[in-house]
């Protein structure tokens, strides 16, 4: 018996609804990078990590707003008409999910950047620190070593 087919797959209509819903809640580092580079209007990227993590490195153009401070400070930092993209450390951390929930509770439209800061760095994308902007070598387990997008 097939392990994959031991539970029958969803119907095509159910699958389409499921995957469309996931894409309405999530985005990835490549798409966020493209939008930041293009200066896409109406998008605010939120780093929900603590100050020490922010200072270690963060996405260029991101706003630092730790999750615990979102309820008190979001309205003074983020236009309510903006689409918020939250990120935290990476896939092993649910901080971006918690931050997205906090923004949604306040009435913001929000998406979570899957992969978080970890995959941003592993894909060789630039980060900012007090010393300026820099990037690490691409991790070929997460991106093409040539640095060219996978176009998926």
C-alpha positions in Angstrom: 0.0 0.0 0.0 1.2 3.5 -0.7 2.1 5.7 2.2 1.3 8.8 0.1 -2.1 7.5 -0.9 -3.1 6.0 2.4 -5.1 9.2 2.9 -6.8 10.1 -0.5 -5.8 13.5 -1.9 -8.2 16.3 -1.8 -10.4 17.1 -4.8 -8.9 19.6 -7.3 -11.3 22.2 -6.1 -10.4 21.6 -2.4 -6.7 21.7 -3.3 -7.1 24.9 -5.2 -8.9 26.6 -2.3 -6.3 25.4 0.2 -3.3 26.5 -1.8 -4.9 29.9 -2.7 -5.6 30.4 1.0 -2.0 29.6 1.9 -0.7 32.2 -0.6 -3.0 34.8 0.9 -1.4 34.3 4.3 2.3 33.7 3.3 5.0 35.1 1.0 8.6 34.2 0.6 12.0 35.9 0.8 12.4 36.2 -2.9 9.1 37.9 -3.4 9.7 40.3 -0.5 13.2 41.1 -1.9 11.7 41.8 -5.3 9.1 44.1 -3.9 11.6 46.0 -1.6 13.9 46.5 -4.6 11.0 47.7 -6.7 9.8 49.9 -3.8 6.4 48.5 -4.2 3.9 50.9 -2.6 1.7 50.0 0.3 4.0 47.3 1.7 5.6 47.5 5.2 8.0 44.8 6.3 8.2 44.2 10.1 11.0 42.6 11.9 9.4 41.2 15.0 12.6 40.1 16.8 14.2 41.7 19.8 16.7 44.6 19.7 19.8 42.4 19.9 18.6 40.3 16.9 17.8 43.5 14.9 21.2 44.9 15.6 22.8 41.6 14.4 21.2 42.2 11.0 17.9 43.0 9.4 16.3 43.4 6.0 17.0 46.7 4.4 13.9 48.9 4.7 12.3 46.8 7.4 10.7 48.4 10.5 11.8 47.1 13.9 8.7 46.3 16.0 9.1 43.4 18.5 5.9 41.3 18.8 5.3 42.4 22.4 5.2 46.0 21.3 2.8 45.7 18.3 -0.4 46.4 20.1 1.0 49.6 21.7 3.1 51.0 18.8 1.7 49.7 15.5 -0.7 52.6 14.9 2.1 55.1 15.2 4.5 53.3 12.9 2.4 51.5 10.3 -0.3 53.0 8.0 -3.5 51.0 8.5 -3.9 50.9 4.7 -0.6 49.1 4.3 -0.1 45.4 3.8 2.2 44.2 6.6 4.8 41.4 6.0 6.1 40.0 9.3 9.3 38.1 9.8 11.3 36.6 12.6 14.3 34.2 12.8 13.2 31.4 10.5 11.2 28.3 10.0 12.0 27.0 13.5 10.5 30.0 15.1 6.8 31.1 15.2 7.5 34.7 16.1 6.5 36.0 12.7 3.2 34.1 13.0 2.6 35.7 16.4 3.4 39.1 15.0 1.1 38.5 12.1 -1.7 37.5 14.5 -1.1 40.7 16.5 -1.4 42.9 13.4 -4.5 41.0 12.1 -6.1 41.5 15.5 -5.5 45.2 15.1 -7.3 45.1 11.7 -4.2 45.2 9.4 -3.9 43.1 6.2 -0.9 40.9 6.8 1.3 38.1 5.4 4.0 36.1 7.0 7.4 35.8 5.2 8.1 32.1 5.3 11.8 31.2 5.8 12.3 34.4 7.9 15.6 36.1 8.4 17.5 32.7 8.1 16.4 32.1 4.6 16.9 35.7 3.6 20.6 35.4 4.7 21.0 31.9 3.3 19.8 33.1 -0.1 22.6 35.7 -0.1 20.2 38.7 0.1 21.6 41.9 1.7 21.2 42.7 5.3 21.8 45.9 7.2 23.8 46.4 10.4 25.4 49.4 12.1 28.3 48.8 9.8 26.2 49.1 6.6 24.7 46.8 4.1 26.3 43.4 3.3 25.5 39.9 2.1 26.8 36.5 2.8 27.6 33.8 0.3 24.6 32.0 -1.1 23.9 28.6 0.6 23.4 26.3 -2.4 21.0 24.1 -0.3 18.5 27.0 -0.4 19.2 28.9 -3.6 21.1 28.7 -6.8 24.8 29.4 -6.1 24.9 31.7 -9.1 22.5 34.0 -7.2 20.0 33.9 -10.0 16.4 33.4 -8.8 14.8 30.0 -9.3 11.8 31.7 -10.9 9.4 29.4 -9.1 
